[in-house]
Amino acid sequence: MNKEEISLETVLKELHTEKEVENYLLSCIGNKEKSRYFYQYLNQYISEHAVPISEVIAASRINRNYVYNITNGVKKNPGRDKIIALCMGARMNYEETNRGLEVGGYCRLSPEDARDVWIAVAINNQQYEVLKLNILLEERDLAPLDI
C-alpha cells in the first residue's frame, strides 16, 4: 500500500456514526458533487452551463423521449455508452465525463482500452458529435457507442 492508501484507510477506520460519514463525504466531495444519480448530475451540469437540452439530444443522437426520461429521473442511471453520449452532447470535458460515469456507477474511461482512448481523444479535441465518434470507432474495428 502506498502512503495515500494507508492514510485513507486510517480515516475510514475512524468513521463510526452516520454523522461522521456525512461530514467526511461532504468535506471530500463538497456540496457541488452531491449528485446521487446520473440524471441529477446531468441536470446540474446543463443548468450551470446553460446547455440547451435540444443540443444535448442532437449531439448525443439518443432518442428524445429517452433523454427526457433520464432528465426527469424516470431512468435514473442509463447504460455506460448512453452516459458517454449524453456527456458528449452536453459538451463535458474529460474529467466531467469521468465524473458522470462514476456517478452512474461505471468505471472511468480506461487508458488501457483502445475504445476508451479514442473516446477520450474525441472529448479532448472537443469533437462532441457522437455520430462522428461512432464512425471513427467503426473505422478502427471498435464497437460504436450503443445509443
Sequence and secondary structure as in RCSB ss.txt:
>XXXX:A:sequence
MNKEEISLETVLKELHTEKEVENYLLSCIGNKEKSRYFYQYLNQYISEHAVPISEVIAASRINRNYVYNITNGVK
KNPGRDKIIALCMGARMNYEETNRGLEVGGYCRLSPEDARDVWIAVAINNQQYEVLKLNILLEERDLAPLDI
>XXXX:A:secstr
  HHHHHHHHHHHT  SHHHHHHHHHHHH GGG   SHHHHHHHHHHHTT  HHHHHHHHT  HHHHHHHHTTSS
SS  HHHHHHHHHHTT  HHHHHHHHHHTT     TT HHHHHHHHHHHTT   HHHHHHHHHHTT      
